[in-house]
Each structure stands twice: as C-alpha cells, then as structure tokens.
Amino acid sequence: MKIFKDIESFRDWRKSKTGTIGFAPTMGALHDGHLSLIEKSQKNCDFTVVSIFINPLQFNNIEDFKSYPDTIEEDFKLLESKKIDVVFIPSKEAMYPKSSTTIVEETKLSNNLEGESRPGHFKGVTTIVAKLFNIVQPTHAFFGEKDAQQLRIIQRMVKDLNFDIEIIPCETLREESGLAMSSRNENLSSENRQK
C-alpha cells in the first residue's frame, strides 16, 4: 500500500498507471460501509485509490468539525488489510492554499433538505470532490447511497462539468439495529443510537 501526502508525488504515481482507476473519497473514521465501496472498486477496477481528508469547507459548525472522529492509524490498518493500492492523505494547506479563491457550487439540488439545515455544506462537498477528481483522475468513483442528496449532487456536478468519470452508487450498509453505518455514530451515546 502506497501512502501519498502531497499532490505532486501522487500525480507521479498516477501518470505511471494505465487501466481503470477506482476512487473512494472519505473523511476517514472508516467502517464497513466505506470498506464495501472499496471492495466494489477492487472488483471493478485495475487500481483503487482511497483519500482521507477531513474537509473543513463542508462544516458550517466549528464544533462539529472539531468533534469529527480522527482515526488515521486505525484507518491505515484497515486499508492495509484490504490491500489497497494507494491512500492519498493531503494536508489542509495542500488542498486549500491561502491564495485559493475558487469554489465549486451546484445551485439547485443543494438548496433543500440537508442543504437547508446546513448552509454551505454542499458547496464544501462539491469543491473538495472536484479538486480530488482533478488530482486523482479516476475512471470510476464510488459513493454510498446513504448520503442520497450528496450522491445526486455529485452526479449532477460530474455531468455539468464534463468529468469523464463514472459515478457508481453503492448500497447503504446498516448496523444490526438498522442504523445506517456512519463515522459520526462513534459520537452517539447508546440512547441516541436507539433514537
């Protein structure tokens, strides 16, 4: 498993590869739902790339950002056990240099549902995903159906911006209780999990 922390070294690896490249962008705190995306990529693509980046731009609440689980060492062990080809873990400075002034915004699907209660969230999602697509240059990208609105917005962005990437929706995995698997579940008490 190769681990790249900067864009240039990742791009050197990418230029040396031909064939299909599957990509699963994550914010870490990996669970079986993420692993199912990875397994689907491995079945369908020649190489699989996983990114781990806790994207500050998609948090409209600083406390939410600070409390997001950071489990990088455990994540590495999981990915190694899955024989992942590449993990890309860029820094905040690499993804958002101080000079950066461009965002990517979808202007219709982002306005209701979660977009209503989390202003600016999807603008952060589309910006980071577009940037990661430009760096990774995948042929296929794998997204869970759990985040249904996000999936539709990514599909729209790919179509509107003419990305040559096939978006593969992946089934939601659930805990025994029926709760959809989510990195944020780690922050829930047993009472709140039940709710």
GINORJO-V842900 format. One record per pair of residues at least 12 apart in sequence whose ideal C-beta (glycine too) atoms are under 6 Angstrom apart, sorted by the first residue. I is the first residue (numbers start at 0). GAP is how many residues later the second one is. If there is no record, write none. Layout:
# GINORJO-V842900
I,GAP
I,GAP
This chain:
# GINORJO-V842900
0,79
0,83
1,84
2,84
3,84
4,84
6,87
6,128
9,78
13,123
16,30
18,27
19,25
19,26
19,119
20,26
20,117
20,118
21,19
21,23
21,26
21,118
22,26
22,113
22,115
22,118
23,13
23,14
23,17
23,26
23,118
24,26
24,107
25,26
26,27
27,24
27,47
28,40
28,42
28,154
29,45
29,48
30,150
31,141
31,149
32,111
32,140
32,148
35,137
36,105
36,133
37,44
39,102
39,130
40,101
44,95
46,38
47,36
47,37
48,37
48,87
49,34
49,37
50,37
50,81
51,37
52,37
53,14
54,69
54,73
56,67
56,70
57,63
57,66
57,67
59,58
59,59
59,60
59,61
68,114
68,117
102,20
102,24
103,22
103,23
103,26
104,18
105,20
105,47
105,50
105,51
108,43
108,44
108,47
109,12
109,43
112,36
113,35
121,31
124,25
125,31
128,25
132,30
137,27
139,26
139,28
140,24
140,26
141,26
141,28
143,26
144,24
144,27
145,26
145,34
150,18
154,12
